[in-house]
Amino acid sequence: MNNSTTNASPSPGEQHPARILEIVNRGLTKRYRAERRFRFYGLMAIVVSLLFLSLLFISIGANGYGALQQTYIKLNVFFDPDLLRQEALASANYQGLVKQTLRSMFPDVKGRGDKRKLYSLVSSGASFQLRDMVLQHPDIIGETREIWVPADDDVDMLIKGHIIREVAESDRRLKDNQLAWIGQLAAEGRIEKKFNRTFFTAGDSREPELAGIWGATVGSFLTLVVTLILSFPIGVAAAVYLEEFAPQNRWTDLIEVNINNLAAVPSIVFGLLGLAVFLNFFGLPRSAPLVGGLVLTLMTLPVIIIASRSALKSVPPSIREAALGVGASKMQMVSHHVLPLALPGMLTGTIIGMARALGETAPLLMIGMVAFIVDIPASFTDPSTALPVQIFLWADSPERAFVERTSAAIMVLLAFLITMNAAAVILRKRFERRW
């Protein structure tokens, strides 16, 4: 008779130790393999992100580098006293001086159409340059001076290689006779590329060779000043009240929810609010940094309040208890102990909010800062534009030269944003305390 116990399979708990070890090792191997795949995917995500970011910067830099240089033409200008009368120097015919000089350099050009093409080689800004020279030094009237004047944007694009000479004349903005005149000027050493100071010192212009970012930069600065003056104290005060003094009830919960919701509202909604309230109701000046600052204040306040409350929460309760224990009032506890410790985090959140405000375009478009502004704003109520809006306007321009200006302006804007974010990181690392 066979014993039934001899043929029964062992229970799971009675399995051989080697079998159990094999199962455990197989599970560990599978888990380690999954962890390696996860690390690899994370590393590849970072590499791909950096690759695309590098391509973006390379593309912007390659397109914007050309805007740092401008083509100039050397003219031997005779300041004709017949064209420059002492009683009306500001309104004299300086364009006539330029035309007279070009006719003397190319005496074979006779036809009206050919003369018009010849005159178009030089930028219209040359007459303003001559006017400024005469107004500053009236004694040069009657003399001949060598002056480098900006070339037209088409000539600039040709010299930089963006206009191909070999294509058919009908497909070029510059005609064959203009190419011949440019070649003659280049052979005589009268064409050079120089550093484009105008791009950093002038305001906007319809002519690419005369357009600059200084007006937009000043407008952005004035707008950010208004935003900072209003948003930082209001945001910090609101955060301190909500975190330290406000009772915990349904109303404070409702306010907290609304603040969090406002931080996620599209920026163009704040622009519509500014248009309805500040412009239509209060009648504030359109396209002014004051209105732009008010609108951006509404947009940045939720961000600053949330960041400030997080900074206040990071202060250990023991600090509060110690201050209250030695006899400090609640206001003294907050102002003398809690607030100084939370201030670095508040500043970091404020700088990040300002950086976001610097790059905003949509709310400024709604309040009229998209207008064509040539003059440099001198006050908070003067018409102005902002750097992101300037980039938007140039990107929509048909001239090829504005492509360079657009990329160069983006480089300047990115430099400001990187600087502000780096300042936020430095402040956090410098003043942050770990508990």
C-alpha positions in Angstrom: 0.0 0.0 0.0 1.4 3.3 -1.1 1.8 6.1 1.4 -0.2 9.2 0.2 2.1 11.6 2.0 5.0 10.7 -0.1 3.4 11.9 -3.3 1.9 15.2 -2.0 3.5 18.5 -3.2 5.1 20.7 -0.6 3.2 23.7 0.6 4.3 27.2 -0.3 5.8 27.7 3.1 7.8 24.5 2.7 9.4 25.4 -0.7 13.1 24.9 -1.0 15.1 28.0 0.1 16.9 28.1 -3.3 13.6 28.4 -5.1 12.5 31.3 -2.9 15.8 33.1 -3.4 15.5 32.6 -7.1 12.0 34.3 -7.1 13.3 37.2 -4.9 16.3 37.8 -7.2 14.1 37.7 -10.3 11.9 40.4 -8.8 14.8 42.5 -7.8 16.3 42.2 -11.2 13.0 43.3 -12.8 12.8 46.3 -10.3 16.4 47.4 -10.9 15.8 47.2 -14.7 12.7 49.4 -14.3 14.6 51.9 -12.2 17.4 52.1 -14.8 14.8 52.6 -17.6 13.2 55.4 -15.5 16.5 57.1 -15.0 17.3 56.8 -18.6 14.0 58.3 -19.7 14.5 61.2 -17.2 18.0 61.8 -18.5 16.8 61.7 -22.1 14.0 64.1 -21.3 16.5 66.6 -19.9 18.9 66.1 -22.9 16.0 66.7 -25.4 14.8 69.8 -23.5 18.3 71.2 -23.4 18.7 70.4 -27.1 15.6 72.2 -28.1 16.5 75.1 -25.8 20.0 75.3 -27.4 18.4 75.2 -30.9 16.2 78.1 -29.8 19.0 80.2 -28.6 21.2 79.4 -31.6 18.4 80.3 -34.0 17.7 83.6 -32.2 21.3 84.4 -31.9 22.1 83.7 -35.6 19.2 85.8 -36.7 19.7 88.6 -34.2 23.5 89.0 -34.5 23.2 90.9 -37.7 21.2 93.6 -36.0 24.2 94.6 -34.0 25.8 95.9 -37.2 24.6 98.4 -39.6 25.9 99.3 -43.1 27.1 102.9 -43.5 28.0 104.9 -46.6 30.7 107.6 -46.6 29.6 110.9 -48.2 31.6 114.0 -48.9 28.9 116.5 -47.9 29.2 120.1 -48.9 27.1 122.2 -46.5 25.8 124.6 -49.1 24.9 128.0 -47.6 22.2 128.4 -50.3 20.3 125.4 -48.8 21.2 126.3 -45.1 19.9 129.7 -44.1 20.8 130.8 -40.6 17.3 131.9 -39.8 15.8 128.5 -40.5 18.4 125.9 -39.8 16.0 123.5 -38.0 13.8 123.3 -41.1 16.4 123.5 -43.9 16.6 121.2 -46.8 19.0 118.7 -45.5 17.6 116.0 -47.8 18.7 118.3 -50.6 22.3 118.1 -49.3 22.2 114.3 -49.5 20.8 114.3 -53.0 23.3 116.9 -54.1 26.2 114.9 -52.7 25.0 111.7 -54.5 24.5 113.5 -57.8 28.1 114.8 -57.5 29.4 111.2 -56.9 27.4 109.8 -59.8 27.3 112.5 -62.4 26.2 110.0 -65.2 22.8 109.4 -63.5 20.4 111.6 -65.5 16.9 110.2 -65.5 14.4 111.0 -62.9 13.7 107.3 -62.2 17.4 106.5 -61.9 18.0 109.5 -59.6 15.2 108.2 -57.4 16.8 104.8 -57.2 20.2 106.5 -56.4 18.7 108.5 -53.6 17.1 105.4 -52.2 20.6 103.9 -51.4 20.9 106.2 -48.4 18.5 106.1 -45.4 16.1 108.9 -44.8 17.8 109.2 -41.4 20.8 110.8 -43.1 19.0 114.2 -43.3 18.3 114.1 -39.6 21.9 113.3 -38.9 23.1 116.3 -40.9 20.5 118.5 -39.2 21.8 117.6 -35.8 25.4 118.3 -36.9 24.5 121.7 -38.2 22.5 122.7 -35.2 25.4 121.7 -32.9 28.1 123.2 -35.0 26.7 126.0 -37.3 30.3 126.9 -38.3 30.5 123.9 -40.6 28.2 125.7 -43.1 30.2 126.3 -46.3 32.6 123.5 -45.6 32.9 119.9 -47.0 33.0 117.1 -44.5 33.3 113.3 -44.8 30.3 111.8 -43.0 29.2 108.2 -42.6 25.5 108.0 -43.0 23.3 104.9 -42.6 22.5 103.0 -45.7 18.9 101.9 -46.7 17.7 98.6 -45.2 17.9 96.9 -48.7 21.5 97.9 -49.1 22.2 96.6 -45.6 20.6 93.3 -46.4 22.6 93.0 -49.6 25.9 93.7 -47.8 25.0 91.1 -45.1 24.2 88.5 -47.8 20.4 88.3 -47.3 19.8 89.5 -50.9 21.2 87.3 -53.6 22.7 89.2 -56.5 22.4 86.2 -58.9 18.6 86.1 -59.0 16.6 87.7 -61.7 16.2 91.5 -61.4 12.4 91.3 -61.2 12.8 89.1 -58.1 15.2 91.5 -56.3 14.4 94.7 -54.3 17.6 96.2 -55.7 17.9 96.7 -59.4 21.0 96.1 -61.6 22.0 99.8 -61.8 21.7 100.0 -58.0 24.0 96.9 -57.6 26.5 98.6 -59.9 26.4 101.8 -57.8 26.8 99.8 -54.6 29.8 97.9 -56.2 31.4 101.2 -57.1 31.0 102.6 -53.6 32.4 99.3 -52.1 35.4 99.5 -54.5 36.1 103.1 -53.3 35.9 102.0 -49.7 32.8 104.0 -49.0 30.7 101.1 -47.6 31.4 99.6 -44.2 29.6 97.7 -41.5 29.8 99.4 -38.1 28.4 98.8 -34.6 24.7 99.6 -34.7 24.4 102.1 -31.8 21.0 103.3 -33.1 19.5 99.9 -32.1 20.2 100.6 -28.4 19.7 104.4 -28.3 16.7 105.1 -30.5 13.0 104.6 -30.4 10.8 102.8 -32.9 10.7 103.7 -36.6 9.1 102.6 -39.8 12.6 102.4 -41.3 14.5 99.3 -40.0 17.9 101.0 -40.1 16.6 103.7 -37.8 14.6 101.5 -35.4 15.8 100.9 -31.8 14.7 99.4 -28.5 15.5 102.2 -26.2 11.9 103.6 -26.2 10.4 100.2 -25.5 13.1 99.5 -22.8 12.3 102.8 -21.0 8.6 102.0 -21.2 9.1 98.5 -19.8 11.2 100.0 -16.9 8.6 102.6 -16.0 5.8 100.0 -16.2 7.7 97.6 -13.9 8.4 100.5 -11.4 4.7 101.1 -11.1 4.0 97.4 -10.8 6.7 96.9 -8.1 5.6 100.0 -6.1 2.0 98.8 -5.9 2.2 95.0 -6.0 4.9 94.3 -3.4 3.6 96.2 -0.4 0.0 95.3 -1.1 0.8 91.6 -1.7 3.0 91.3 1.4 0.4 93.1 3.5 -2.4 90.8 2.3 -0.3 87.7 2.8 0.6 88.8 6.4 -3.0 89.5 7.3 -4.3 86.2 5.8 -1.6 84.1 7.3 -1.1 85.7 10.8 -4.2 87.8 11.7 -7.2 86.6 9.7 -9.7 84.3 11.5 -10.1 80.9 10.0 -13.6 80.8 8.7 -15.5 80.4 5.4 -14.8 83.9 4.3 -11.0 83.5 4.5 -11.3 80.1 2.8 -13.3 81.8 0.0 -10.7 84.5 -0.3 -7.9 82.0 -0.5 -9.6 80.0 -3.2 -10.2 83.1 -5.2 -6.6 84.2 -4.9 -5.5 80.8 -6.2 -8.0 81.0 -9.0 -6.8 84.5 -10.0 -3.2 83.2 -10.3 -4.4 80.9 -13.1 -6.6 83.5 -15.0 -5.3 84.2 -18.5 -3.4 87.5 -18.6 -5.6 89.0 -21.3 -8.5 89.0 -18.9 -6.6 91.5 -16.7 -6.1 93.6 -19.9 -9.9 93.6 -20.5 -10.4 94.6 -16.9 -7.8 97.4 -17.2 -9.5 98.6 -20.4 -12.9 98.7 -18.7 -11.9 100.2 -15.4 -8.8 102.3 -15.8 -9.4 103.7 -19.3 -13.1 103.8 -19.8 -14.2 104.5 -16.2 -11.4 106.5 -14.7 -10.2 108.0 -18.0 -6.5 107.4 -17.5 -4.2 108.1 -20.4 -4.0 105.4 -23.0 -0.7 103.7 -23.8 0.8 105.1 -20.6 3.2 103.1 -18.3 0.9 104.1 -15.4 -2.0 102.1 -16.8 0.3 99.3 -17.8 1.7 99.1 -14.3 -1.8 99.0 -12.8 -2.9 96.2 -15.1 0.3 94.2 -14.4 -0.2 94.8 -10.7 -3.5 93.1 -10.8 -1.9 90.2 -12.6 1.1 89.8 -10.3 -0.7 90.3 -7.0 -2.0 86.7 -6.7 1.5 85.3 -7.4 3.1 87.6 -4.8 0.5 86.8 -2.2 0.8 83.0 -2.7 4.6 83.2 -2.6 4.6 85.4 0.5 2.2 83.1 2.4 4.4 80.1 1.6 7.4 82.1 2.9 5.5 82.9 6.1 4.5 79.2 6.6 8.1 78.2 6.3 9.0 80.1 9.4 9.0 77.6 12.3 6.2 78.0 15.0 8.9 78.0 17.6 10.0 81.5 16.5 6.5 82.8 17.1 6.1 81.0 20.4 9.5 82.3 21.6 8.6 85.9 20.7 5.3 85.7 22.4 6.8 84.0 25.4 9.2 86.9 26.2 6.3 89.4 26.1 6.1 90.5 22.5 2.8 91.5 21.1 1.5 89.7 18.0 2.3 92.7 15.8 5.9 92.8 17.3 6.2 89.1 16.8 5.3 89.4 13.1 7.2 92.6 12.3 10.4 91.9 14.3 10.8 88.1 14.0 8.6 86.4 11.4 8.6 89.0 8.6 12.5 89.4 8.4 12.9 85.6 8.2 10.2 85.3 5.5 11.4 88.3 3.5 13.9 86.4 1.3 11.1 84.1 0.1 8.9 87.1 -0.5 11.5 88.8 -2.5 12.1 85.7 -4.6 8.3 85.4 -5.4 8.2 89.1 -6.2 11.1 89.0 -8.6 9.6 86.0 -10.4 6.3 87.9 -10.6 8.1 90.9 -12.1 9.9 88.7 -14.6 6.5 87.3 -15.7 5.1 90.8 -15.9 8.1 91.9 -18.0 7.4 89.2 -20.6 3.6 89.9 -20.9 2.1 91.2 -24.1 -1.6 90.5 -24.2 -2.8 92.8 -21.3 -0.7 95.6 -22.7 -2.2 95.2 -26.1 -5.7 95.7 -24.6 -4.8 99.1 -23.1 -3.3 100.5 -26.2 0.4 100.1 -25.7 0.6 98.5 -29.1 0.6 102.0 -30.6 3.4 103.2 -32.8 5.5 105.4 -30.4 8.6 107.1 -31.7 9.5 109.4 -28.8 11.2 108.2 -25.7 8.8 108.3 -22.7 9.9 110.8 -20.0 7.2 110.2 -17.4 4.7 107.6 -16.2 1.9 109.3 -18.2 3.7 109.7 -21.6 2.7 107.4 -24.4 5.0 104.4 -24.6 5.3 100.8 -25.5 6.9 97.8 -23.9 9.7 95.5 -25.1 7.4 92.4 -25.7 5.0 94.6 -27.6 7.8 96.0 -29.6 8.9 92.5 -30.5 5.3 91.8 -31.6 5.2 94.8 -33.8 8.5 94.1 -35.5 7.6 90.4 -36.1 4.6 91.6 -38.0 6.6 93.9 -40.3 7.2 92.8 -43.9 10.7 94.2 -44.2 13.5 91.6 -44.0 15.6 93.8 -41.9 13.0 93.7 -39.1 13.7 90.0 -38.7 17.1 90.8 -37.4 15.7 93.5 -35.1 13.1 91.1 -33.8 15.6 88.4 -32.9 18.0 91.0 -31.3 15.1 92.4 -29.2 14.3 88.9 -28.1 17.9 88.4 -27.0 17.7 91.6 -25.0 14.4 90.5 -23.4 15.8 87.1 -22.6 18.8 88.7 -21.0 16.6 90.7 -18.7 14.5 87.7 -17.8 17.5 85.5 -17.1 19.0 88.3 -15.0 15.9 88.7 -12.9 15.5 84.9 -12.4 19.2 84.6 -11.5 18.7 87.4 -8.9 15.8 85.4 -7.4 17.9 82.3 -7.1 20.8 84.2 -5.6 18.6 85.9 -3.1 17.1 82.6 -2.1 20.5 81.0 -1.7 22.0 84.0 0.1 19.3 84.7 2.7 17.4 81.4 3.0 17.6 79.7 6.3 17.2 75.9 6.7 15.4 74.8 9.9 
